[in-house]
Every structure is written in C-alpha cells, then in structure tokens.
C-alpha cells in the first residue's frame, strides 16, 4: 500500500465508523466495563488469498491507538481454514466496536483477491495481463483495486480523471471515431494534460478507422470472439496496445489470452465475488 493509498484508506475508515458506530456502540457501552481488557484472534475459515490485513489493522488502531495488533500472515498470502491471521489485544469495548468494520474490509477484499488469483492462474504462463474495471462499490474503489493487486491482477485506470477511455457512447455522441479522437487531442493540448488515450471498437470497420486515424495508445476490442480477436491483434501488430473485454470469464479467458492480446479486463473481479469467511474469536486468558 502506498502512502497515498494509506491516506485514502484512513479517510474511508473514518467514514465507515461514522456509518456503523454513529453516536456510540451502545451495546458494548451498556454491557462491557470501561476497564475491561480482552484479546481476539482473526481466524481463516476458507481457503484463498488473504487481502486487507493491513487495512483491518488500521481499523483497530484508528479506533483506539492503544490496541496492540500482531500480524502473522501478510496480505497476498495463501490461507487455509484454521490459519491465525492476526491478534488484537486491549480495550474490550474498542475491539468490539471495530470488529465488524474490520471484518467487512478483510472479508470482501480477500474474496476479490481470491477470485482474481484464480483467474490469473488461468493465464499465468502467458504475457497477457488481467485488468480490473471501474465496476466497484461506490467509495470503496481504493480497497477493491488494492485487493485485485494482492490477488495478482493489474489495476486499470482508477477513475475518469487519470486516463482517456473513448467508449461506444462517446463515439456515438461525438459523431464518429475521427471526431472523438480529434476532439480528445485538442482537449488534452488545450488543458496541457498528458493522459493515455484508449478507444473501444465493436467491429472491424471501427478497428480499421481507428488504425487509419491513429492518435491513440490502446485499442479495446469489445465482444470480439477469440477467432476475431486473434485476427484483430494481428492486424494491429505493435502499433497500439490491445485490450479485450466483454463476455470473458474464468472458463474462457485462456482462449482470449492465447490470441496475444496485451490486456484483458474483467469486471467480475470486483462486482461478482463471494466474500472469504474469516472470524474474530475471543482468546480466553
């Protein structure tokens, strides 16, 4: 996690506490003595790739900096049922108040990392890189894209601000491919911005127009069959980066990667996953 990501995650944790704790964890305040001290361990109940250990630790420390967190398994590691991931010791009230927020982060992030890792393993011996998309939970993109990386995937653009991606609707509204590319180049020059340009094509007619027009860095080939994708990649050669998207699953991704395409983007990495089961258990003294 970079310092910029750590700062963004810290802000997200504050928002998560505001959502969950509100004006107080009244159950813990009502039932647990102020001076009660406890210790818990985070135990894996599923097999997969753990992600969000560092985030979960930040959750506990953000709520109570006097809590003692010991990490035994690092982010990106494989886990099996029974593995002890971390322990937390200190104020019982603090542990209970932070528990659900910490679990929500680590369980979902681990689910994303686990599924990403399974997809990556299908093409691990090939040169194609697996990309995520912007199909993320609102305001949780920072942790979900971090989880993709921890699972072995590669992050695509983070948002609308860090890359130009001219998709089909942009082309249609702009009045065609040439207009869209020309307007983009004029805009970047006027704003003195240096952003990579990617454009989506839906068929060979559009692909040929992009090749003839030029002025882009990457071509996204949307909903091409593996056979057509192979033809398109050969047609493009090394003139532009290539990316495949649309209808690509863990079961067919290898066929697409074998075409030699540079990147494959899969939205399901972040929007069709099952959280990994981890549990926080009290350690009896």
C-alpha positions in Angstrom: 0.0 0.0 0.0 1.4 3.4 -1.0 1.3 6.4 1.3 -1.3 7.9 -0.9 -3.4 4.8 -0.7 -2.9 4.6 3.1 -4.2 8.2 3.4 -7.3 7.4 1.3 -8.0 4.2 3.3 -7.7 6.1 6.6 -10.4 8.6 5.3 -12.5 5.6 4.3 -12.2 4.0 7.7 -13.4 7.2 9.4 -16.5 7.2 7.1 -17.1 3.5 7.9 -17.0 4.3 11.6 -19.5 7.2 11.1 -21.8 4.8 9.3 -21.6 1.9 11.8 -20.9 3.5 15.2 -22.8 6.8 14.8 -23.2 8.3 18.3 -21.9 5.2 20.0 -21.7 1.4 20.2 -24.4 1.4 22.8 -24.4 -2.4 23.2 -20.8 -2.5 24.2 -21.1 0.6 26.3 -24.0 -0.9 28.1 -22.6 -4.4 28.7 -18.8 -4.1 28.9 -17.0 -2.4 31.8 -14.8 0.6 30.9 -11.6 -1.0 32.1 -12.3 -4.5 30.6 -9.3 -5.9 28.6 -9.6 -8.6 26.0 -7.7 -10.4 23.3 -9.1 -11.8 20.0 -7.6 -13.7 17.0 -8.6 -13.5 13.4 -9.0 -17.0 12.1 -9.5 -18.1 8.5 -12.5 -20.3 7.8 -12.0 -20.5 4.0 -9.2 -21.4 1.6 -8.0 -18.5 -0.5 -5.8 -15.4 -0.7 -6.0 -13.0 2.2 -6.2 -9.3 1.5 -7.0 -6.4 3.8 -4.9 -7.5 6.7 -3.1 -4.1 6.8 -6.5 -2.3 6.4 -8.0 -4.3 9.2 -5.1 -3.4 11.4 -5.6 0.2 10.5 -9.3 -0.1 11.5 -8.4 -1.2 15.1 -5.7 1.4 15.5 -7.8 4.2 14.1 -10.5 3.5 16.7 -8.1 3.0 19.6 -4.4 3.7 19.1 -3.6 1.8 22.3 -4.8 -1.5 20.9 -2.0 -4.0 20.2 -2.2 -5.7 16.8 0.1 -8.6 15.8 0.0 -9.8 12.2 1.0 -13.4 11.5 0.0 -13.7 7.8 0.7 -10.9 5.4 -1.5 -9.5 2.6 -1.4 -11.6 -0.6 -0.6 -14.9 1.2 -2.5 -18.1 0.8 -4.6 -19.2 3.7 -6.5 -22.3 4.7 -9.1 -22.9 7.4 -7.7 -22.6 10.9 -4.9 -20.2 10.0 -4.3 -17.4 12.5 -4.1 -14.2 10.6 -3.7 -11.6 13.4 -4.4 -11.0 17.1 -5.7 -7.8 18.7 -5.4 -7.0 22.4 -6.6 -4.2 24.5 -9.9 -2.5 25.5 -12.7 -4.9 25.0 -15.1 -2.1 24.1 -12.7 -0.9 21.4 -12.3 -4.4 19.9 -16.0 -5.0 19.8 -16.7 -1.6 18.2 -14.2 -2.1 15.5 -14.8 -5.8 14.8 -17.5 -5.6 12.1 -15.8 -2.8 10.2 -12.5 -4.7 10.2 -14.2 -7.9 9.1 -16.2 -6.2 6.3 -13.0 -4.9 4.8 -10.9 -8.0 5.1 -13.6 -10.5 4.1 -14.6 -8.6 0.9 -11.0 -7.8 0.0 -10.0 -11.4 0.4 -12.9 -12.5 -1.7 -11.7 -10.2 -4.5 -8.1 -11.3 -4.2 -9.0 -15.0 -4.1 -11.1 -14.8 -7.3 -8.6 -12.6 -9.0 -5.9 -15.1 -8.2 -7.9 -18.0 -9.7 -8.4 -16.0 -12.9 -4.7 -15.0 -13.1 -3.7 -18.6 -12.7 -5.6 -19.5 -15.9 -3.2 -17.3 -17.9 -0.1 -17.1 -15.7 2.2 -18.6 -18.3 1.1 -16.1 -21.0 2.1 -12.5 -21.5 -1.5 -11.1 -21.2 -2.2 -9.0 -18.1 -5.5 -9.2 -16.2 -7.1 -5.8 -15.6 -9.9 -4.8 -13.3 -12.5 -2.1 -14.2 -14.5 0.7 -12.6 -17.3 -1.7 -11.6 -16.6 -1.2 -7.9 -18.6 -0.4 -4.8 -19.1 3.3 -4.5 -16.4 4.9 -2.3 -14.7 1.5 -1.8 -12.7 1.5 -5.0 -9.4 2.1 -3.3 -9.6 -1.1 -1.3 -11.1 -3.2 -4.0 -8.5 -2.3 -6.5 -5.8 -2.9 -3.9 -7.3 -6.4 -3.4 -7.0 -7.0 -7.1 -3.3 -6.3 -7.0 -2.9 -8.5 -4.0 -4.5 -11.3 -5.9 -2.0 -10.9 -8.8 -4.1 -8.7 -11.1 -3.3 -5.3 -12.6 -5.2 -2.1 -12.0 -6.7 -0.4 -15.0 -7.4 3.4 -14.7 -8.6 4.4 -11.2 -11.3 6.7 -12.3 -12.5 9.1 -15.0 -9.6 11.5 -14.3 -6.4 9.5 -14.9 -6.9 8.1 -18.4 -9.0 8.9 -21.6 -11.2 6.0 -22.5 -13.4 6.7 -25.5 -16.2 4.1 -25.4 -19.0 3.4 -27.8 -21.4 6.0 -26.4 -18.6 8.7 -26.6 -18.1 7.8 -30.2 -21.8 7.9 -31.0 -22.3 11.2 -29.2 -19.1 12.7 -30.8 -20.3 11.9 -34.3 -17.8 9.2 -35.1 -14.4 7.8 -34.3 -12.4 10.5 -36.1 -14.3 13.3 -34.4 -13.9 11.7 -31.0 -10.1 11.3 -31.4 -9.6 14.7 -32.9 -11.6 16.4 -30.1 -9.7 14.4 -27.5 -6.3 15.5 -28.8 -7.4 19.2 -28.9 -8.8 19.0 -25.4 -5.6 17.5 -23.9 -3.5 20.1 -25.7 -5.7 22.9 -24.5 -5.7 21.7 -20.9 -2.0 20.8 -21.0 -2.7 17.3 -19.8 -0.7 14.2 -20.6 -3.1 11.2 -20.4 -3.0 7.9 -22.3 -5.9 7.5 -24.8 -7.8 4.3 -25.2 -10.7 3.8 -27.6 -13.2 1.0 -27.8 -14.2 -0.7 -31.1 -17.1 -3.0 -31.8 -16.2 -4.4 -35.2 -13.5 -4.5 -37.9 -14.9 -1.4 -39.7 -14.4 0.6 -36.5 -11.0 -1.0 -35.9 -9.8 -0.1 -39.4 -10.9 3.5 -38.9 -9.0 3.8 -35.7 -5.9 2.3 -37.3 -6.2 4.8 -40.2 -6.9 7.7 -37.8 -4.2 6.9 -35.2 -3.7 9.2 -32.3 -4.4 6.7 -29.6 -2.4 4.4 -27.3 -4.6 1.4 -26.8 -7.5 -0.2 -28.6 -10.2 -2.0 -26.7 -11.8 -4.8 -28.7 -15.2 -5.3 -27.2 -17.2 -8.5 -27.5 -14.9 -10.0 -30.2 -14.8 -13.8 -30.4 -11.4 -15.4 -29.8 -11.1 -16.0 -33.5 -11.9 -12.4 -34.4 -9.7 -11.1 -31.6 -6.8 -13.1 -33.0 -7.3 -11.5 -36.4 -7.6 -8.1 -34.8 -4.4 -8.4 -32.8 -2.5 -9.5 -35.9 -4.0 -6.6 -37.9 -3.0 -4.1 -35.2 0.5 -5.5 -34.8 2.7 -3.5 -32.5 1.2 -0.1 -33.5 -1.1 0.1 -30.5 -1.6 -1.7 -27.2 -4.6 -4.1 -27.3 -7.2 -4.9 -24.7 -10.1 -7.4 -24.8 -13.3 -7.0 -22.9 -16.9 -8.3 -22.9 -18.1 -11.8 -22.2 -14.8 -13.0 -20.8 -15.0 -15.4 -17.8 -12.6 -17.6 -15.8 -13.7 -20.5 -18.1 -12.8 -18.9 -21.4 -10.2 -16.4 -20.6 -7.3 -18.6 -21.7 -8.7 -18.8 -25.2 -8.7 -15.0 -25.4 -5.2 -14.6 -23.8 -3.8 -17.1 -26.3 -4.5 -14.6 -29.1 -1.6 -12.5 -27.9 -3.8 -9.6 -26.7 -1.9 -7.4 -24.2 -4.6 -6.9 -21.7 -7.9 -8.5 -20.7 -10.4 -6.5 -18.5 -12.9 -8.4 -16.4 -15.5 -6.5 -14.4 -16.4 -9.6 -12.4 -13.2 -9.3 -10.4 -14.9 -6.7 -8.2 -18.6 -7.0 -8.8 -19.3 -10.7 -8.8 -17.4 -12.1 -5.9 -18.1 -14.0 -2.7 -16.5 -12.7 0.4 -14.0 -15.0 2.1 -15.0 -16.3 5.5 -12.8 -15.1 8.4 -13.9 -14.9 12.0 -12.8 -12.9 15.1 -12.7 -15.2 18.1 -12.1 -14.4 21.8 -8.9 -15.8 23.3 -9.6 -17.0 26.8 -6.9 -15.9 29.4 
